[in-house]
Amino acid sequence: MIRGGILDDVKLSKTIAHALRHKPEIYGLKLNEDGYVLVIDLLDGLRKINRFKDITCDDILRIVNNDSKGRYVILDDKIKA
């Protein structure tokens, strides 16, 4: 689990958005035709970045659940922005 806290969550949220919206290839992601990727694949991609090597599914769920703008959607085992 990453440290948490407002600053860490902001950095993580921005990185998730970057991975899902702007540069998925940097994170080794391939989005499906609806823009979804497996959460486990997102975790693996984010772990490639040293700042997020200890990220867990709970961290992603926290970001999704606390995002006031509703940027992210999780459906079954997939996520999209």
Sequence and secondary structure as in RCSB ss.txt:
>XXXX:A:sequence
MIRGGILDDVKLSKTIAHALRHKPEIYGLKLNEDGYVLVIDLLDGLRKINRFKDITCDDILRIVNNDSKGRYVIL
DDKIKA
>XXXX:A:secstr
    SHHHHHHHHHHHHIIIII GGGGT    TTS EEHHHHHHHHHTSGGGTT  HHHHHHHHHH TT   EEE
TTEEE 
